Amino acid sequence: MQGDVTLPAGETQVTVYLLPKDDNVFETNTNIGFDVSYNGMTLRADGDKEATVNDDADAPSIASVSNVTVT
């Protein structure tokens, strides 16, 4: 996914909101990177350029295992 944010003159920061899909499916946490560019040039920004989306669904579990044979 890609998006653009235009900062008004004099502004030096922006807050980005992400709305993850709450599908109740367990997934690993996801890292999201951010690049800052100006007129087609990628700029180096101070501070973090990465965020982590934590999954809040319960991890799958095994209730029981029976009749196991190992040879």
CORTABEL-V169838 format. One record per residue. RES is the residue in one small letter. NEAR is the number of other C-alpha atoms within 12 Angstrom. D_LAST is the distance of its C-alpha to the last C-alpha in Angstrom with 1 decimal. Layout:
res near d_last
RES NEAR D_LAST
RES NEAR D_LAST
This chain:
res near d_last
m 7 49.1
q 9 52.4
g 12 55.5
d 14 58.8
v 17 60.8
t 17 64.5
l 14 65.9
p 9 69.6
a 7 71.9
g 8 71.7
e 10 68.2
t 12 65.6
q 15 62.5
v 14 60.6
t 11 58.0
v 16 55.2
y 10 53.5
l 14 50.2
l 9 49.2
p 18 45.4
k 14 44.3
d 14 43.0
d 12 40.3
n 13 37.9
v 15 35.1
f 17 33.1
e 18 33.7
t 15 33.7
n 16 37.2
t 15 39.4
n 13 41.8
i 18 45.1
g 15 47.6
f 24 51.3
d 22 53.8
v 26 57.5
s 16 59.9
y 14 63.6
n 8 65.3
g 9 62.2
m 9 61.5
t 11 58.5
l 13 59.7
r 13 58.0
a 15 58.1
d 11 57.9
g 11 55.1
d 13 51.8
k 16 51.3
e 16 47.9
a 17 46.7
t 16 43.4
v 19 42.7
n 19 40.4
d 19 38.2
d 17 38.9
a 16 36.4
d 13 33.6
a 13 30.2
p 11 27.6
s 8 25.3
i 7 22.4
a 6 23.6
s 7 20.4
v 8 16.8
s 7 15.6
n 6 13.1
v 7 10.1
t 6 6.6
v 4 3.8
t 3 0.0
